Amino acid sequence: MALVPADNRFKQLIYQLAGEKYRAFVQVFLAWKPIVGELLAERSQPLKLENKVLYVGVQNSTWMQELILLKQDILDKFANYGEEINEIVFIINSPRKKKK
């Protein structure tokens, strides 16, 4: 029996659980950190992929501006990953403070 790295098994499991309907989004979600880098990935995350439009939640307007400036580069990198994304929409998606 050949050994397979755990991260490959993990990815296969995620794709199976997501099903064919969400396969493209899962691929985008898993590629987000390698594409934008660790710093931007900590402050943003893909929310949904609909009609080749990627919606991304961003921590605040400062990081949104940074991502807007890198938008074309991000689109080009996704094209190299094999995902066709025509547009990226950035949304401020900061965590709400808990009420006491």
N, C-alpha and C positions, 0 to 999 in steps of 0.2 A: 504494500500500500504506500503510495507516494504521499509525502507530507505536503500540506498546503498551508501557507501562512494564515494565521488567524484573521488578519484583516480582510483577506480575500473571502473567507467563509462568512465573515460578518457582512460584507457587502452583498454577497449572494443571498443571505438571509433577508436583508433589508429589501432587496429587489423583489424577492418572493412575497414578502409580506405586503409590500406596496401594490403589487400587481401591475399589470400593463398600463392601466390608466395613469398611474403616478410615476412611472418609470423615468420619464424625462425630468420631472421635478427632483426626484431622488438623485439623479445624476448631477443636476445643477447644484443641489444642496451639498453633495459630497465634494464637488469640485470648487466650491466657493472659496474655501481657505487657501488652497494652492493657487488660485487665480488672483485673489486680491491681497494675499499675504496675511500673516498672523495678526498684525495690529488692526487692520481694517475688519478682519473677520471677527475679532472680539467685539467690535462696535457695530456690527451689522449682520443681518442674516436674510437669506431668501425666504419670502413668505408664501408665494405661490407663483406658478407659471401657467399663464392662460393665453391662448392664441398667440404664442411666440412673444409674449410680453412678460418679463420677469419683474415681479414686485418685491422690493427689498426694504425691510425695516431697518432703520438707522437710529442710533442712540440719540443724536441731536443734530442741529442744523450745521454745526461745524464739520462733523464727519460726513454729513450729506453733501456739503459743498466739495469736499475732497473726492468723494465718489463720483460726483457729477463731472469733475474735471478729468477723472479717469474712465469715464463711461465708454468711450470708443475703444480704449485699450481693453477694457473688460469684455466688451462685445467681440472683439477680435480674438481674444484668448478663448472664449467659449466656442467660437467657430472652429478653432484648432482642436478643441475637445470633442467636436462632432455634434455640438448642440446648436441648433439654429434659433437664435434669439434676435428679434428685430428691434426691441426697445427695452429699456430698463426704467421703471418708475420707482423713485425713492420716496419712502414714507417715514416720517419721524414716528418711531415706535418705542418710546422710552418706557421703562417699567414704572407703573404707578406706585406711589407711596401707600403703604398700608395704613388704614385708619385705625386709631386706637379706641 
